[in-house]
Amino acid sequence: MLELHYLRDHKKEAIDALSKRKIDATELINTILELDEKRRSNQTELDAILAESNNISKSIGLLYKEGKRDEANLLKEKTSVLKSKSKDLDHLQQEIKDNLQQALWAVPNVPNEKVRAGNSEAENEEVKIVGEKPNLGENNKAHWDLADQYDLIDFELGVKISGAGFPVYKGKGARLQRAMINFFLDENCKAGYKEYQPPHFVNEESGYGTGQLPDKEGQMYHMQDDNLYAIPTAEVPVTNFFRDEIVKLEDLPIQCTAYTPCFRREAGSYGKDVRGLNRLHQFDKVEIVNVAHPDKSYDLLAQMVKHIEGLLEKLGLHYRILRLCGGDMGFTAAITYDFEVWSAAQERWLEVSSVSNFETYQSNRLKLRYRGEDNKTHLCHTLNGSSLALPRVLAALLENNQMEDGIRIPEVLIPYTGFDKI
């Protein structure tokens, strides 16, 4: 959530920056500033009435002591009027605050200056490409055929027990999944991240804290009886560890990693691009989350990008890094780098990680602050990245490493799988 003082002081700058997302935020920001002015004006009037009422109450006590009962009773009638008026103003103030909050939630984060304007993924900027596309010849197979051939994943069984988008991993397919999870977690811990096992369901406050609500309400699985949401990523519970906290300056950056299943409704996702593991309702992901000092967050972002590059290089995958344009970037992000791996059989790029700096957008919602050397509290910066999302990594590993007599396992995973070939 953008800070009010920023919108007051940098209205044109905010509107111009948000235009990179191909939206015109002029009307919405004007509404916010008008509501803010009403809120402050109404609060001033309310404070004046409460002060007057308080002073009169003191006078009434003195008049009763002096035996001036009639004068005291007249003042009591005036306080009754003032109390009624203050009650109305208080109700109005709450209504204004609620409307202001809703309007602020509707404004996405302001893109960083490095983010280019654009409408869609076609306008994303390729920052780096590493490796060469594998040449598999004419008889290569897509991962869903390989999974069937080697009895690794049962998509139909998932449909039977849950529905489309809920695959069942089995045998060496399940073992390979577990191997990747452990490998990613171990590599993250070696890089200084502390491992957590968070809940897989969060309350409404947590959804609003990291910005999934109200923006992605229709994309989250919601249990109405308990008002809990299935997490779309470990970012949500892990970042909410620090909601309403004032962290110590010396503790920054706080680096966390977690493995969780992730749940996304993915409403409206159809077609060949969602076949197999390409797009799922439930999938596994290892996440890294950082809480950082504002002056250090972009150095930390560069370190996160480098760390995820290292994982893909150790897996031997051909990958590229994209800096997303404004229109393709998530609602809460100030800047996002996407990692895509090449799927040799499908002959297309598959996204396996997004690494984002949210600056103060999430921390303002979360009231996540640190106490500076000036002894004042300041908003932290939050960052997160997939390290890594498993389904499309697995798809690329199966397809790119297929041979005539099986599938080769990357060397770094062999200690985890216990086998070097499927």
N, C-alpha and C positions, 0 to 999 in steps of 0.2 A: 504494500500500500504506500503510495506516495505521501510524503510529509506535507502537511498543510502550509507550513511556512515556505516550503519550496515552491508550491503552486502560487502562493501570494507574491513571492519575490521574483519568480522566473516563469511567469505565465506564458509569454511568447516562446521562450526557450523550450518549455515542456510541450506546447502544441506543435512546434516545428519538429522536435525530436520524435514525437508520437506519429507524425506523418510518415516516418520511415516504415511504420507498420501498415501504411495505407489506410489510416483512419483519420478522420477529422474530429479531434477531441475538443474543439472550441466550445461548443454548446455545453458539453458535460462539465468542462472545467469552469465555465462561467456560472453554471448552476452551483457547483461546489463553492465557489467564492461568494456567491450571493447567500447561500445557506450559512456559510461561515460568518458573513457580516451580520446576518439575522441572529445567529447564535450569540455572537459577542454583544450585539445591541440589546438583545433580550436579557442576557446575563447581567448587563450593566443596570438595566431597569429593575430586574429582580433583586439584585444586591442592594440597590437604593431603597426599595420597599422594605426589605428585611431589616436594613439598618434603621429606617424610620420607625418600623414596628418595634424594634428592640429599644430604641430611645424612648418611645412613648410608654412602653411597659415599665421602664424605670421611673418615668414621671408619675405613672399611676400609683406606684408604691409609695412615692414620696407624698402625693396628695392625700392618700388614705391616712398616712401617718399624721399629716397636718389637719386631718378632720374635714378635708374638702371633698366630701363624698360625691356631690353633684358633678363637680369638675372631673373627678376621676371616672365617673360613670360615662360622661360624654366621651372621654378619651378611649374608654373600653369599646364603645360603639365604633370609633374610628379604627381601632386595631382589628375589629371583626371584619370591617371592609377591606383593610389592608391584607389580612390573612386570606380572604377569599380571592383577592386579586393576585397574591403571591402564589396561591395554589394553581390558578389558571395559567400564570406565567411559567410555573414549574412544569406543568403538563405540556405546555407549548414548547418549552425548552427541550424536553425529552423527545418530543415529536421531531423537532428540528435536528437534534443529534442523530436520531435514527435515520432520517432522510439523508443527512450528511454522510453517515457511515455507509449507507447503501450506495451513494454516489461515488464515494472514494473507492469502494470495492470494485466498481465498474471500470475504473481506469487502469489499464495495464502498465507495466513498468516502462520507464523511459529507456530506450535503447542507448547503449554506449556509442561514443563517437565513431568507433571502428565498424559499427554495424551499418551495412548499406541498406538503402531503401529497396523494397521489393514486395511482391504479392505472394509468391509461392516458392517451393523448393527449386524451381527452375532458375531462380535468381540468386541462389546461394553461391557463396564464393569459395572456390577450391583453394585451400591454403597449402596443402601438401599431399603428395601421393607417394607411396612407398611400395617397392617390390614390383613384380611383373605378374600379369595374369597367367594362371596355370593353363597349359595346353593339354587337354585331356583326350583329344582325338574325337572321333565321331560317335563312339559307343558309350559316352559318359551318361550317367543317370542323375536325375534330381534327387535331393535328399529323401523325399517321401518314398521313392522307389527303392533306394538303398536301405531305408529303415525297414521296409517290408521284406526285402530280400534277406537281410541279415537278422531279422526279428528283433529290432531295436526299439521301435515305437509303434504302438497300436492306436491309430487315430480313430478307427471305428469303435473300438472298445470304449474310448473316451466319450464318443457320441452316445453310446448306449447308456452309460451311467450318469452323464452330465449334459452333454450336448456338444456341438461343434466348437472347436477352440479349446478343448480340455484333453490333450493327449495323455496317453499312458505310456511311460517309459518302462522298458523291461530289459532284463538280462544285461548285456554289455552296454546297452543304451542308457540304462539307469546308472550303471557303474561310471560311465563316462560323464554323465551329468554331475554325479557326486564328486568325481575327480576335479572337474572344472571349478565347482564351488569351493572346494578345499584349496585348490591352487590359487584362485583369485584372493581368497581370504588371507592365505599365508603371505602372498606377495604384498597385499595391502598392509598387513601387520609389520612386515619387514620395512616398509616405507614409513612407519611411525604412526599408523592408524590403530586406534583401540577398537577391539571387536565387541559388538553388542548383539544380543538377540532380543529385538523389540517385539511388542505385540503386533499381530496381523490385522487387528481391527482398531479403529480410532474413533473418538467422539467428534461431535460437530465442531467443537472449539479447535481441535487439531486440524481439521480440514480447512477452516478459515485461517488458521495460523500460517500455514504454508501456501495458501492460495488456491488449493484445489476447489474450495467452495468460496463463492457461489459459481465460479467460472466453469468447472467441470462436473457439476452435480449430476448431470445425466450420464456421465461416463463412469461413475462409481457405483459399485454394488452397495445398496443401502438396506440395512435390517431395521425396518420401521419400528418393530416392537421395542427394541433396545436403543434405537436411534444411534446405531454404530455403522461405520463405513468400512468395507474391506479395503485395505491399502492398495493404491496403484503402484507404489514404490516405497522402499524403506526410508526414503527421504522424509516422508510425512511423520512417522513416529519418532525417528531419530532427531530431526530438527526440533520437534516439539518437546524433546527432553529439556530444552532451554527456554521454553515459553515462560514469561514473567520472571526471568532470572536476571540478576546483575552478576556477570562473571568477572573474575579477577583479571586485571590487565596482564599479569605475569603468566596466566594460564593460556593466553592466546598464542597461536591458533589452537583450537580444540579440534582434533581430527578423529573421526569415527568411521568405522566400517561395519556393515551388517549384511548378512544374507537373509532374504525373505522370499517367499512366493509373492507374486504381484497379481492383482486382479483388476481387469479393465473390461468394461462392457463392449467397447469398440463398436458402438452402434453405427450402422450404416457401412460397415466394412465388408465388401463383397468382391468377387472376381478372382482372377488368376494370381494376383499379387498377394493374396492372403492364404494361398494354399499351403498345406503342410505346416511348417514352423514359422512361416513368414509373419503371421499375425494371430495371436492367441488371446483368449480370455483369462487364462491362468498361465503364468510362466515364472521361471526362477531368475533372480537377479542379485548380484552383489553390488552394493552401493558404497560410495565414499561421500562423507559429509564434512564440511569444514565451517567452523565459526571463527571469523578472522577480524583483526584490526583493519579498519578501512584503508589505512595507508599500505597495508601488506597484501590485500586480497588479490590484486592482479598478478603479483609475483606468485602467489599461491595457485592461482588459476593456471599459470604457465607450468608450474610443477605438476599439477593434476593432469594436464594434457600430456606432458612428457611421461608420466607414470603409466597412463593408459596406452600410449604408444609402445612402451616397453612390454606390456602384456601381449599385445598383438604381434610384436616382433618375435617374442619367445614362442608364440604359437605358430609362427611361420606363415602368417596370413598376409595377403596383399590387401592394403588398406589405403584409405584416403581420409583427410580431415577437411571438413567444410566449416566455414563461419556462416551461420545462418543469417539470412536477410531479415529485415524487420517483420515482414508478413508471415514468415515461416517459424518465427521464434515463439517460445512459450509465453503465456500471459505474464508470468512473474519474473522472467529473466531479463537482465540488462544486456547480456551477451551469451551466446551459446556456440560451442564447437561440437559438431556431430562427427562421430567416427563411423565409417562404413567399410565393410569388408566385401571383397569380390566373390560372388557366387558363380563358380565356373560353369556349372551345369545350367543354371538359369540365365547366365550371362547378364547379370544385373548386380547393382550395389545393394547391400543390406545394412541398414543402420544397426549398430550394436552398442553405441554409447552416445549420450549427450552430456556434455560438461558445461555447467553454467555458473555464472556469478550473478547473484540476485541483488548485490549491493545491500541497501537498507530496506528493500521492498518487503521481504519476509520479516525481518527483525522489527520493523515498525508495527506490523500486525501482531507479532509475537511478544512485543515489548521486551525484546532481548537486547540487553545493554551491557556495557562494561564501564567501570569507573576509571576515568583517566587520571593522569598525573595532576590535573587541575582540580581533582576531587569531585568533578561533575560526571554525571552519567551521559554516555553517548551510545548511539545505536551501533551494533556490530554489523559486519557484512556476513552473509551466508553464501555458501557455494555447495554444489553437489555434482556428482557424476556417476554414471554407470561403470562399474569396474569388475565385471562386465555383465550385460544382459545375455543370458545363455542361449535362447532358442536359435537365433540367427548365427551366433558363433558356432553352435553345433552343426547347423545346416551347412555353413561354409567348410567346416572341418571335414564333414562326411563327403561333401562333393569334391573339394579340392584335393583330398588325399586318397581318393579312390584309385585302385589299381585293378588289374585283371583278376587277381586272386584275393581281393579283400580291401580293407581300408587301413591305411597307415596311421598310427597314433603319434602325435607330436612328442618329441623326446621329453619335454618338460612335464608331460602328463603321465608318462609311463610309471614313475614311482607311485602315483596316485591310483592308476587303473590296475596295475599289476599285470598288464598285457601290452604288447607293442603293436598288435594288429587285430583287426576284426575280420 
